[in-house]
Amino acid sequence: MKYFLQRIAFYLFTAWAAITLNFFIPRLVPGDPVQSLIAKFRGQLSTEAINSLYVLFGLDDDKGLWAQYIDYWKQLFQGDLGLSFTFFPSPVSEIIGDALPWTVTLVGITTVISFLIGTGLGVFAGWRRGSWTDGLLPVTTFFSSVPYFWLGIIAIYLLTGPDSFFPSSGGFDSALVPAWDQYFIPSAIQHSLLPALTILISSVSGWILSMRNMMVTVSSEDYITVAHAKGLSERRVAVSYAARNALLPNISGFALSLGFIVGGTLLVEIVFSYPGLGFILLQALGAKDYPLMQGIFLVITISVLVANLLADLAYLLLDPRTRKEG
Amino acid sequence: MEPVLEIRNLNVEYGLGDKAVRAVRDVNLTLHRGEVLGLAGESGSGKSTLAYGLTRLLAPPGVITGGEVIYHPEKSDPYDVLGLSDKALRAFRWAETAIVFQGAMNSLNPVHKISTQLTDVLKAHDPKMSEHSRNARAREMLKLVGIAADRMDAYPHQLSGGMRQRVMIGMALILQPQVVIMDEPTTALDVVMQRQILGQLIELRERLGFSVIFITHDLSLLVEFSNRIAIMYGGRIVEEAPANTIYRDALHPYSKGLLSSFPALRGPRRELAGIPGSPPDLAGMPSGCSFHPRCPKAFEPCSTHIPVLGRPDSPDGAARSVACWLHPTEQPVG
């Protein structure tokens, strides 16, 4: 329990540091958002409008950096991340709130499925090493070294077209309005199939490889020989002795990959014009939309931290050696 | 004495085809009911391979290329362990022959509690046993090896090396096997702990009546704790005799070399001498007797003809055997 509290304290500190950096970096970059907004409106803003924009963005010169920092925290606790320029005047929190479910559903589900399938196959391939399963290895090595987006482009090129079942872009049919009904949900699933498959194929190989290699390493441990000598069933030795120990390094890899759900598959979303966070981030970068970028980075930072915390917790549960006494 | 385990012409090789290394060569050995049989030899002499071979636990690329391992159950007919089906082999393992392994530190699965690892073997061999009686049996075994029952819920990393090896001994005895194979069980422990654990084991053997194959390179331990000793060199057994006989009057020059490489605790002082040279390369074994390049007494037949293990031509030669041209044998044993 004490260990757990220490970890929590550590993560709170890391979150504070990340958020503080997130606050300072845009302010150290030359130029300010109002300038870029003026440029966007091609000088058709009056001086009054410009001044009120400065006030709106909290950039009126009266306030010192410290006061701005305090305000930033206050806003953060109210869930206020400022206004986006690209989608002006929508608040950043609303834009992220719209995009986040798409990314989390698509990448989250595929990451979990990919981990489960990959680990399962890896256990099998590692346990039956030397059999035909070893023939799969060059294939998995190939797919794990292929970048997501390249596979996505190939998939679009080969599988989509006017008559194809697979749509080439978007998260749902543009004729529909997002709602939980019998028209929208099938359309959303249909649109997610190809990007999901792309992510699945290229990420599952990595899990297979790492799990197989850990299985091979663990299989030569003394306690595996003991388990065989005890006359336990093959299945029990493979699962409860070998896989159970081989899983440990993969769990931390899995938690980290959960952290990268939000930011990691940017390119897939771009290739498929999928309305997720990565796609939004691309637009924000193009428009120098600092508040939106800041907001997205904040979400990415927090999700990585939460994933790490989950990895720590999973380790506490799965590996008794990490638990401290008392 | 009636036999409990008979090893006949056992051959074990690592690898296949021309590059195969013969680690165990034509080994004949009989373990009698209730005795402690010591198996000694340098590293790489094949003693652990022999133990793994007779329980069919060899990791690939180890293969048994010939021979028989006849097990004599207490009440039914003897059978060949090497001929058992996978299912019958699983039932045979641990229930008839249990093993205490070399690595005291790594023999326990680090992620499961001691209790789980003690009871899963009961569950595998007797699925009808209730959870309550499984736990009771596990606690009983811990008590037997001198570990408090409240350590049931401990994880392996919370125990000391000595305690872990005691748990392993308790685990080995949990199904009351006829044969316990100890593969350098105390190598990873300090000397005091070694003696304590072996003493405890001998005491348990007297109470429970199992037989022990005790493998070690430490001949001094064997002389103290075993009834009979077999000496291995280059994959073969070169001498076999009662422990006292080996200690007082070893016939094979290699056995003599091993004995003179450790000091006696009692008795007159004597010169300590090692064995010159290094253990043979199993892939390129010398012709004839594999010990002849290192043997101080090698003579003409040694480099060309392999000596056969047999009864030596000496007055008290009935209970012992040796494979050496210095001691011509009357008839081969086995």
Contacts between the chains, C-beta under 8 A, distances in Angstrom:
chain1	res1	chain2	res2	distance
A	130	B	60	7.1
A	220	B	59	7.1
A	221	B	106	6.1
A	222	B	101	5.7
A	222	B	102	7.5
A	222	B	103	4.3
A	222	B	106	4.0
A	222	B	107	5.0
A	223	B	106	6.2
A	223	B	107	5.8
A	223	B	108	5.9
A	223	B	109	4.5
A	223	B	110	7.6
A	225	B	57	6.0
A	225	B	59	7.3
A	225	B	101	6.8
A	226	B	99	7.6
A	226	B	101	6.1
A	226	B	107	5.0
A	226	B	108	7.6
A	226	B	168	7.8
A	227	B	109	7.2
A	228	B	57	5.9
A	228	B	93	7.5
A	229	B	55	6.4
A	229	B	57	5.7
A	229	B	93	5.7
A	229	B	94	6.4
A	229	B	98	7.4
A	229	B	99	4.9
A	229	B	101	7.9
A	230	B	93	6.6
A	230	B	94	4.7
A	230	B	120	7.6
A	230	B	121	4.5
A	230	B	124	6.9
A	230	B	171	7.7
A	231	B	89	7.8
A	231	B	90	4.4
A	231	B	91	6.5
A	231	B	92	7.2
A	231	B	93	3.6
A	231	B	94	4.6
A	231	B	95	6.7
A	231	B	121	7.2
A	231	B	124	5.9
A	231	B	125	6.3
A	232	B	90	7.6
A	232	B	120	6.4
A	232	B	121	6.9
A	232	B	124	4.9
A	233	B	90	6.8
A	233	B	124	6.5
A	236	B	120	7.0
A	236	B	124	6.9
A	240	B	109	7.9
A	240	B	112	7.4
A	240	B	120	7.5
A	241	B	109	5.4
A	244	B	109	7.7
A	244	B	111	5.5
A	244	B	112	7.8
A	245	B	109	7.0
A	245	B	110	6.9
A	245	B	111	5.9
A	248	B	111	7.8
A	318	B	111	6.8
A	319	B	110	7.6
A	319	B	111	6.2
A	320	B	110	7.3
A	320	B	111	6.3
A	320	B	113	7.9
A	320	B	155	4.1
A	320	B	157	7.0
A	321	B	110	6.1
A	321	B	155	7.2
A	321	B	157	5.0
A	325	B	158	7.8
